């Protein structure tokens, strides 16, 4: 039997990540739940001052319920992930949601001895290009690669590749943001 311990020191985070992973195996939706947890993490990190917001949401039940409701309305998760988010709110663990997402992603990678990459594209991302990317990533990382794709029209054109906490941003939106910052002299990143 494989050790299902995520790579984190926090036993509470480990317990939640491991539990969700075991559910994803039992319902045979590992890749789908993984994609959803990556989307949850992305959503939470996009919230301005997310740590402060999550702390407030953990202290005030109504605020936490509102946060989880917005997240579920935006992402439309599976019933299992939806119930998991409700459980985090109920148990006042929303402040750990990013850590839990990271631990889940790490656990899924470790258990499957593969690297999971999330590719966000603006327009069309042909299967031939996906295969080339997977082949290149397999060569770089030295193991099997699972590629999860999602569309985001706000990128204008190009792609973003995420592996764990590293993001390679080859989108037009990113280039335009950098150009705008250079022109205005602003150091603020969007």
N, C-alpha and C positions, 0 to 999 in steps of 0.2 A: 504494500500500500504506500502511496506517495504521501509525503509530508505536505499537508495543505496549509502551511504557515506562510502568510504574506511576509514581505520584507519590511516590517515596521516593529518598533519597540513597544507600541501601545497595544496591550492585550484587548482592549475594548474595540479598537479599530480592526484588529485581526479577527475577532469573533464575528463582527458584522460582515466583513468582507468574505470570510470563509463560509458563513451561513448563506449568503446570497450566491456564492459560487456553487455550493452544493445544490441549491434550488435550481440554478441554471443548468446544471448537469442532469438533474432528475427530470426536467421538462424538455431536455434536448434543445436548448436555446442559448448555448454558450456564446456564440458569435453575436447574436442579437442583443443579449443582455450586456455583453462587453461594449458594443456600439452605444447602447443606451447609457451606460455608466460614463463613457467618454463624453457623451453629449451633456449629461448632468454636470460633470465637472466643468465643461466649457461654459455652460449656462451660468453656473455659480460664480466662476472666475470673472465673468463679464459684468457682474453686479458691482456697482461702485462701492468701495469700502466693504467688500463682502464679509470680512471677518466681523466687523462691527455690526453689520446687518444680521448676520447669523447669530451673534451673541444676543442681540435684541429679540430675535425670533425664538431663541431658546428660552428666554426669560418670560416673554409674553405669549401665551398660547395662541391668541388671536392673530398676532403678527406671524407666528410660525405657520399657522394654518393657511394664512393668506400667501405666504411665500411658497409653500408646497403646492397650493392650488394653482398659482401662476406658473410654476415650473411644470406641473403636469399638463396644464392647458397648452403651454407652448410646445413641449416636447412629445406629448401624447405617448407616454411609455406603455409598455405591456402591463397587464394586470399585476404581474409579479413584481415588477420594478415599482409600480404605483403603490402597491401595498408596502414595499420596502421603504419608500419615501415617507409614507404615513407612519410607519413604525419608528423611523428616525425622529420624526416630529413628536410622536407620542412619548418616546423615551428621552426626549430632550437631548438628542445627539446631532442636531443639525450643524452645530459648530464643527463637527468632525467629518462632514460630508465630503470635502475635498480629499482628506486623508483616506477615507473609506474607498472613494473612487480610485485613488492611486494604489491602494493595497489590493483592491479587486483586480485592477489591470495587471499589476505585478504578479498576483497569484495566477491569473489566467495564462500569462506568458510562461511562468515557471512550470505550471502543471502541464501545459501542452508543449513544453520545450520549443516554443516558437516565439517569434517576435510579432507583436501586433502593431500595425501602423494604421493610422487614421488619415485618409486622404480626403481633403475637402477641395472640391473643384467648383468653378464658376459656370462653365458651359458644359461641353461634352468631354467625357473622359473615356476614350475607347478602350475596350478590353485588351487590345494589342499593347497600348501604352501602360495599362495596369500590369500586364505580364512582364514587360520590360522593367518597370519599377520594382516589382516583386523580385525578379531575378537579380537586379542590382543590389537591392537591400539584403537578399539572402547571401550574396557574395560578401558584402560589407560586414554583416552581423554574424555570419558563420552558422546560421541555423534557419529553419523553416520560417516563413513569413506569412502571416494572415493579414490581408489588406481589406480594410473596411472603408467604403467610400460613402460620401455624403455630398449633397449639392448645397451650395451657398451662393446665391446670385449677387450678394453684396460684394463679392470679391472682384466683380467686373469681368476679369479673365485671369487665367493662371490657376495654380494649385497651392495648397498648403499641406505639408506632410508632417505628421506628429508621431513621434516614437517616445513613449513615456513622457518625460517633461520637456523634451527637445522638440522645437518646431522649426521647420524650414519653410519660410514663407516666400513663395514665388508668384504672388498675386499682384495684379495691377493695382488693387486698392492699397496694398502695402507700399508699393513704389510711389503712388500718388501722395500717400500720407507722409512719406519721407521727403518728397519734393516740397510739399506744403510746409513742412517743418523747417526745411533748409531755407526756403524763401522768406518765411516769417521770422526765422531765428529762434523758433520755439524748440525746446528740448522735450516737450510733452509728447509721449507716444500714445497712439490710440489703441 
